């Protein structure tokens, strides 16, 4: 009995080895970018081995290609290579030209234009170390990591490192870390430590209420790079609403605009600090002393920046102060029946055509008018209305919330009135001083916590402060600081989400494959 000669399959084995080498080269290029040069070398070797295998077994390859199955395989391969080529080409284009879209309802991965501007101007390398909590029950670390990654997307000067303080206590001691979720910023010899108490707000039950990381992180970057931040002071000591209570949202808005915010008591500290970019007087309930009025007056005459938020029946000391700059605080409450909030005629609504910043809608609860005098002093450069009423408004001097207001032709005048004014003036004393700027608004409630997030009240307040401090590049429509949202699920629901996300798609594919196989068998 004669044995059949065995066919020589050396070429096929060599070609198979070439494919394996090519696959290995692709894996190296994709998974180990630091070894990209070596990966291309492996690809070259694999291609050479594959060509050698084809040459050795050329006749068999030619026969396989010329057959019906071979032609079908070639067409399938060509289509596959075209698809892969288009995918690779599109990804190659996206490396240098891409845009990321934040589709989250909270816009939690969108940085403010102010932060983006800071990042684009960074010239020195910054190292950011996130000391995360390995038992993070609120998933705060995921948000911090995502936000820091967004910082890195805007500059190549930032490197980010995540460290488990329990596993690396030496690093925690090096940076003086005493709390989980602390973020350290380092640039050269400068270092800034941001503990979670600066960006996590808890409710009364101890649960995370708000995450306000951006202004804390951006301020730390400014600190380590040596950039100075402008500081805004709120006058206190006269029954004003506090920045940690009634104006806490306004304070956080200023922090987002990269201002530092502090309170100033001129009774205990009888001078306005040199680093004051703007002083805000928000509806004092008791009188200012003569010394305080003198300090504020001298500050303005020397090129200061002042914002006054007043109300009907304000304290008398503010009236002579503003009269120096060509305006008068009105007596009474503005009634605007044709442009008011619902049925509240004493809450005028100002639309985009009646405010300086063209904001869609702003409202002022129980406001008074700021009247521009006919003959302002010669050092006044300009007085512009910030927001004004409709033509059918009047100033009601006997307003009572329990009685529907009625216009009195004998004692009242119906006309458009300024609810706020912006004043620019030359400094009266000193030389080489910057221009004096004032903003006077006849309502202090529009930017309180109760109304801050409604309509465009927040934008009006922040844009006004930025104009006051000459930060005109920051004037824009802003996103609101959003509350922290957490998905609360049981252990069984968590397991279902985890295992279903892993197994459902493969199971569906197996079922489809089984159906196709059964029909074709």
Steps between C-alpha positions, in 0.01 A plus 500: 500500500647832387488805730363831359760774493445769762473855376759751610324765715813693594384818323169501685672460836736788418208719386311418822809602699508827302138572593574431867799736488288769330236463772767532769632816336153657496449414866833664593413818307153528652571389856857624551533839330839556662627203292345618173827484307553138604139424407552627146814284479299193604240588235774515237638161602151349494433637152829356370426157652148507352635582151760218527226253593290606200799467263591150626144376454413722201324231293263406780429866569434564129263205482315608816468854371375408154225274637145604587565494873822693453330775302231530766766517771695766308192720457417462870859583591505806275177628658642438846821683417304794359291520818808474721679759286214750532487443876877547538494810279213657698679431828823642361318820411339515846842492670573856394146622437231408747219646705350355814127537574371506856155339482454470878196686630713673764777607257732361764786441256494849347756751625413868518665733244694658788665168591572418136672838463716429805597156366593634158739751661688247716872510419644277774435127555251425779466168680159414648475216753156367588508312832183300444283310744508122425159469670333790322131433563387823329703449179656842552840382380357409160378857457831647621698278264276588205524872576878490533519312170305786345764739638771292334310505169553877477876506562801272473656660808292296747576146615259314726577224750259300717637371831339279761612655830457166679731319257752786480505670842846643423352714222218614728754608763710676236209725405351524850177325399263427787171445310390277216412669169753776558654633179856636498632745236873540449695732270872527563542582867144631540236268640127537572291245690124494436316292765149369428352755741568765235299340223254252657187631672303262723137524603364462852496120464868481409438421133674681217286796393717697256834453327669831419844383395581727211561831678701323771720320246547801273585723797763245605650510150516880514662473842779260399570687176531830688201671333324758718123474550278802536321531832145624560398619848147510643451774760376367832419630848166669421255210489580410139409152381805274529693346213482160671123515537282720278770566238680165500397427141624840387826429679538166323429671168783744568729212592415334169605823332834461684448780751594471865214606727521631857304716742629840611412678824617860484427549869757244614728550197469869403652480151421343165773247414730567205396169339133605485384468137145590598300585813136391526257664741193276512201663672633608840229513766672741740683826433864524398724706725649829378844339488371217282335742257824700485708186429266390219486853354879528491520154346272611214675834449828311460368269229309237694231257384175482696171312459201607708197271529230707662126475567210738553546703820876452506730638769562877459882475478486346151316793341773769530756237402333427166407864439872570454470297180189653349219268614228491765344200674124522451231502768240226464445169322504450122164385360510366144163338413585433133827317576482328836532156655158331477252714694768669714512850353775594747739244345604655167631265231770636271534339155805485271429839336493677836830400660859587421616140449202394283408220736172321413322570829581646843261589781530719811280429805387822667745740337543876502615731221846645447447849359767655277546869580487757220836669570756240614844615624769570240712201601224259394598328175172318444180379667316211335182327616572139597133393495184701452124461515233522232329830413202423724692488830479742787652547845240434770595683820214350701526140387344227713521132403147445633342759265495491120712800385317772305669775301436850632523761224524786748805383696668234283658494155480207258828460309787255445733494803845361557513217751880503482769728359866464401728798561854565378690802633848643504675482838477832678811464718837343431676447168531196280200334665264272311151620419236506772211263436165472677197279455188591697200265492170579669448145624710269717281189476541415131838334567413342836480123526123505453517666158861450383437193279175634352482664157836668425545662840832323559637620167401858571676496838818331375522706182458815709784400732722417203429839341565666835841331534580552130485130422300555182636180343313297763157645419300213353200274554604253765394153591353461848671302773306176499413272790669163542289210375541149622340177375385305804450128434479187712763225490277284279442789259871574494579136418236497227644814339854363520438149367234594245730760345764228461283209390194632314671595173707178471188297583301679227778436249512131594124466456513670158796281396312190616192594298708567188687170541178306551341643186807440284583150620 
